[in-house]
Amino acid sequence: MDEEASLFCVVEFVEGSRVEKEPAFATGLPVVQNGPPGTFVRFSDGRRVPLPTDQIVDAQDADGAAHVGFGGMRFDGVEDGLLTFRRVRELAAEDQLSPERGRRMTLQPNMVAAVFMEGRLAWGRPRDGSGARRNS
């Protein structure tokens, strides 16, 4: 899969946000359907929001804000005042995924600068002021 195709949905978070990843752990025993270690976005006010790690194909924060690309999530718009995303395809084999994984992700609009679907601005105002997703 090429990089553009794998970045189905990109969320550009607000200034001062950072990506945090839990370290991988090994128990020495085979673990099935536990899912990958957690991924979070931490905001400058201390809030921390979990993300569906198994859907992340790109995560960075080198330019002062978290940018996260999801390979199988679709942005469905604003529902009940929250930005709403739904899982539309799995990126990993079933035995590598937690059976407790969420099917929907919601984010408060004040956490997000912009949302891009397939490279096009779908919601918000990009931090750089453009209407197209920046190349990472």
C-alpha positions as CSV (number, residue, x, y, z in Angstrom):
1,M,0.0,0.0,0.0
2,D,1.5,3.4,-0.9
3,E,1.7,6.2,1.7
4,E,-1.1,8.3,0.2
5,A,-3.5,5.4,0.2
6,S,-2.6,4.4,3.7
7,L,-3.3,7.9,5.1
8,F,-7.1,7.7,4.6
9,C,-7.9,10.2,7.4
10,V,-5.5,12.7,9.0
11,V,-6.2,14.7,12.1
12,E,-4.1,17.8,12.8
13,F,-4.4,18.6,16.5
14,V,-4.0,22.1,18.0
15,E,-0.8,23.8,18.7
16,G,1.1,22.5,21.7
17,S,-0.2,18.9,21.4
18,R,2.1,15.9,21.5
19,V,1.9,12.2,20.5
20,E,2.6,9.8,23.4
21,K,3.1,6.1,22.9
22,E,3.2,3.4,25.6
23,P,6.2,1.2,25.4
24,A,5.7,-2.3,24.0
25,F,6.0,-5.1,26.6
26,A,6.8,-8.8,26.4
27,T,5.5,-11.3,29.0
28,G,7.3,-14.3,27.6
29,L,3.9,-15.9,27.0
30,P,1.9,-15.7,23.8
31,V,-0.7,-13.0,24.1
32,V,-3.6,-13.1,21.7
33,Q,-6.1,-10.3,21.0
34,N,-4.6,-7.9,23.5
35,G,-4.0,-5.2,20.9
36,P,-0.9,-2.9,20.5
37,P,0.4,-0.6,23.3
38,G,-1.6,2.6,23.6
39,T,-1.2,5.9,21.7
40,F,-2.4,9.2,23.1
41,V,-2.4,12.9,22.3
42,R,-1.3,15.1,25.3
43,F,-2.4,18.7,25.2
44,S,-0.6,21.7,26.8
45,D,-3.2,21.9,29.6
46,G,-2.4,18.3,30.6
47,R,-5.4,16.6,29.0
48,R,-4.6,13.2,27.5
49,V,-6.8,11.6,24.8
50,P,-6.5,7.9,23.8
51,L,-6.4,7.0,20.1
52,P,-7.0,3.7,18.3
53,T,-3.4,2.6,18.0
54,D,-4.2,-0.2,15.6
55,Q,-5.5,2.3,13.1
56,I,-2.5,4.7,13.2
57,V,-0.3,4.6,10.1
58,D,1.6,7.9,10.8
59,A,2.0,9.9,14.0
60,Q,4.3,12.9,14.5
61,D,4.6,16.2,16.4
62,A,7.8,17.7,15.2
63,D,6.2,21.0,14.1
64,G,4.6,22.0,17.4
65,A,1.3,20.0,17.1
66,A,0.4,16.3,16.8
67,H,-0.5,15.0,13.4
68,V,-2.0,11.5,13.3
69,G,-2.9,9.5,10.1
70,F,-5.5,6.7,10.4
71,G,-5.6,4.1,7.7
72,G,-9.1,2.7,8.4
73,M,-11.1,5.5,10.0
74,R,-13.6,7.8,8.3
75,F,-14.5,11.2,9.5
76,D,-18.3,11.4,9.7
77,G,-18.7,15.0,10.8
78,V,-19.9,16.6,14.0
79,E,-22.4,14.6,16.0
80,D,-23.8,15.9,19.3
81,G,-21.1,18.6,19.3
82,L,-18.2,16.2,18.8
83,L,-16.0,15.4,15.8
84,T,-16.9,11.8,15.0
85,F,-14.8,9.1,13.3
86,R,-15.8,5.5,12.5
87,R,-13.7,2.4,11.9
88,V,-14.4,1.3,8.3
89,R,-11.7,-1.3,7.8
90,E,-9.1,-3.2,9.9
91,L,-5.4,-2.8,9.2
92,A,-4.2,-5.8,11.2
93,A,-5.2,-9.4,11.5
94,E,-8.0,-10.2,13.9
95,D,-5.7,-12.1,16.3
96,Q,-3.6,-9.0,16.7
97,L,-6.6,-6.8,17.7
98,S,-8.4,-6.4,21.0
99,P,-11.9,-7.6,20.9
100,E,-12.7,-4.5,23.0
101,R,-11.5,-2.1,20.4
102,G,-13.8,0.9,19.7
103,R,-15.7,1.3,16.5
104,R,-16.2,5.0,17.0
105,M,-13.8,7.8,18.1
106,T,-14.9,11.2,19.2
107,L,-12.9,14.4,19.8
108,Q,-13.8,17.7,21.1
109,P,-13.6,20.4,18.4
110,N,-11.3,22.6,20.5
111,M,-8.7,19.8,20.4
112,V,-8.4,19.7,16.6
113,A,-7.2,22.3,14.1
114,A,-8.2,20.3,11.0
115,V,-9.4,17.0,9.6
116,F,-8.4,15.7,6.2
117,M,-10.0,12.8,4.3
118,E,-8.0,11.4,1.4
119,G,-5.9,14.5,1.3
120,R,-8.8,17.0,1.2
121,L,-9.8,19.3,4.0
122,A,-13.0,17.9,5.6
123,W,-13.3,20.1,8.7
124,G,-11.5,23.0,10.4
125,R,-8.7,25.3,9.6
126,P,-5.2,23.9,9.0
127,R,-2.5,25.5,11.2
128,D,-0.6,26.5,8.0
129,G,-3.8,28.1,6.6
130,S,-3.9,25.9,3.5
131,G,-6.8,23.8,2.4
132,A,-4.6,20.8,1.5
133,R,-2.8,18.3,3.7
134,R,0.8,19.0,4.0
135,N,3.3,16.4,3.0
136,S,4.9,14.8,6.0
